Amino acid sequence: MNEAATEWKTAAEELAKLHGTVRDGLVKKSEAARWEGVNATVTREFVRSAAKEVDDLQREAKSIHAVLTDAHEELTRIQKQAKALADEARQGDPTHRPEPDPGLLVSDGGGGKVRVESSICDAKGPNQRTQDMIRWYADTLAGLVTHAAEVDAAVTRALRASHGADPYDAGHAEYTSLDQDQLPRAMTLAALGGDAEPAQQAELRRLWQSLSPDARMQLWTAHKNDLLAAGLLNPSVQQVASDRGSGKHGAADIEWNDWVTRTKMQALVVLADGGDLNDASRHMKHYLDNTGTPMELPVDKMLTDNKGFQAHVDQLFLQENEKEWREQALTEYERNGGRPVVIPVETRNEGYYFGDATDRNWYYAVGGAQSNVTGVMTVTPGADGKPVVGLDYQVNVWDRYNWDEGKGVTIGKFEIPDGESSRQHKVGLAQEFNMAGSISVKHYELGSGAAAPAPDDPGRAGERSDPGLHARDGGGDIDR
């Protein structure tokens, strides 16, 4: 494709020279000639028509070159990303603790799908973390394949519109980039807001990545709230269990002591709920409800409750990236001729561990959790003409609730030794589940020197008096 784009660039340049020659030579001489009659009229019209055709051919060649160049850059980026991810999956992570991540097998699944499998044959099947990684790599790689196909389809539409249906008549639609094809589709999807289906949300995020910074600004200006409602800032980094988990649900036979443990855990739910461990109580209750359905994490409350976690987010995600992000944004702004631009950003994911001694509520509610920041940088001219770099961002947190090895619990006089809580999952009396959540979107001016915005006041979220608590944890009763 790069070779084709180069050839069309050469054609456009040569046609531009030819058009100049025709315009400044034949047309001028024809118009200036002192002749009259039918022959003169016909000849002048013929020369004008010929000049217009050369001009149309030059504009068509220029349009095709722009489309092919844009497509080549986008497809090259997607290809590099796909190769890097596939290599990463195959290599695994020998440094991960408490045990290394095995390499995965990656192959073509046909029909735009990617097959990812464990490289280790185990009669019990892959553990929870490996299952999550298999799913994430397969979905992410398949998304890149879909993205490439969508770019290819956009190129096809743009080339057809540029060329038209008549091989003897040049000069139809003109393109300076693929934005002219992709932006209208993005506008349509963004207008759906929170009503967009998962597949539409995924397509919108892919279009968001493909659009130029200038086109993104047009989309952001027209549909900012709709984009946020459609999940534009959902994290794309790995969201996987931090460890292997307790194994297959319901794989072991129930013994009498398992009922004793369940009764003790039910008592702990009541005891914790009556104290300052409301979130720990809610999560343990959901574990005992045995549904396995995901739970939403109240991230604003987590940040408000734990200043160490707030400092972790501010330091690793905002302060460490602020200078680089601002420079990147200003570079794009200058490249766009000082016109407003939008650049998406996302940090790596980092773990944070809530200590037993400092925050027992979140220690028992999540233990350790992964988090990152996703955002949208905007660069606009300020009142003094200087560019202002703004960041609309959200903090994302996720974890998997489980009781793996080394996890016991002691609250008051109640103690459940290591291994007993995890066995509830193994015998099918409780079930592990995923937890995830994000703060409400915050705005911050990069380079302003101001402190990062504080999280929203969580109010009564998670407390016994919180009227939404029962709905968020999936309902269900605990024998009291």
LINMOWO-V394701 format. One line per field, one symbol per residue. ss: DSSP state (A for helix, B for strand, O for the rest). A space follows every 50 residues. Layout:
BEGIN
ss = ???
END
This chain:
BEGIN
ss = OAAAAAAAAAAAAAAAAAAAAAAAAAAAAAAAOOOOOAAAAAAAAAAAAA AAAAAAAAAAAAAAAAAAAAAAAAAAAAAAAAAAAAAAAAAOBOOOOOOO BOOBBBBBBBOOBBBBBBOOOOOOOOOAAAAAAAAAAAAAAAAAAAAAAA AAAAAAAAAAAAAOOOOOOOOOOOOOOOAAAAAAAAAAAAOOAAAOOAAA AAAAAAAAAAOOAAAAAAAAAAAAAAAAAOOOOOOOOOOOOOOOOOOOOO OOOOOAAAAAAAAAAAAAAAAAAOOOOAAAAAAAAAAAAOOOOOBBOOAA AAAAAOAAAAAAAAAAAAAAAAAAAAAAAAAAAAAOOOOOBBBBBBOOOB BBBOOOOOOAAAAAAOOBBBBBBBBBBBBBBOOOOOBBBBBBBBBBBBBB BOOOOOOOBBBOOBBBOOOAAAAAAAOOOOOOBBBBBBOOOBBBBOOOOO OOOOOOOOOOOOOOOOOOAAAAOOOOOOOO
END
